[in-house]
């Protein structure tokens, strides 16, 4: 578990771990830099705060797909702290 946590923290890619309701549980430093939030700020947010145009129903559908296939690849538009999107 420590090795996995270390790898997550050292990864160059942004990683966001969410619960089934779309709330953030863990983020790495790359995610903080990309989204321009401090870690403690990000952990107070959820999917709908970061995904431009997201809806609760949308997250529920993604979560259901993830439960069925055990993997999920999706594209979307993210919103940074300053409101800009990418």
N, C-alpha and C positions, 0 to 999 in steps of 0.2 A: 504494500500500500504506500509506503514512503517513497519507493522508487517511482511509482505511478504519479504521485503528487509532485515529485521533483521534475519528472519529465513534462508534466503539464505546465509547471511554472517556467521551465526553460524553453518551451516551444516558441518558435517564431510566429506561429499562427495564433490567432485569437481563439480561445476556447471559452464557451459559456455552458455551464451545466444547469439545466432547468428541471424543476419538478413537473409532475403531470399537469399542474394548473398553470404552468408557464412562468412561475416565479424563479428568479435566479438563485441558485444555491452556491455556486462557486464560479469564479472567473480567474483568468490568469492575467499577468501583467501586460501581455500583448493586447488583450481585449480592452484593458483599461486605456492603453495608449491610443488604440484605434478609435475608441468611442469617446475618449477624452473625459473620463470619469475616474475618481479615486475608487479603489476597490470597495470601500464601505458604502459609497454612493450607489454603485452598480448593484450591490446585494440588496438594496432596498427597492429595486425596480423589477419589472417583469417583461415578458415578451412584448406586450402591447406598448410599453414605454419605449422600446428600442426599434421595433419593426414599424416602419412608416406604412400606414394603411392596415395594420393588423387588427384583428377582432378576436374576441374571446372564442367565438365559434371556429375561427381559423386555427387558433392554437389547439383547440380540442381535436380538430381533424388531423393536424400534424401529429399530435400525441397518439392518437389512435393508430395511425399508419406506423408510427415507430413501435408501438406495442406489438403489432402484428408481424412486422418484418425484422425487428431488432436492429434496424439501421435506417437512417433517413438522410437524404440529400435534398436540399431545397435551396432556392435562390429567392432573394427578396431585396428590399431597400431598407437599410438600417438608418437610424436617426442618432446623431451624436448629441452630446450634452448641449452644444450651442445651437441645435436645431437643424444643422446641415445634414444632408442625406448622401448616401453613397450606395 
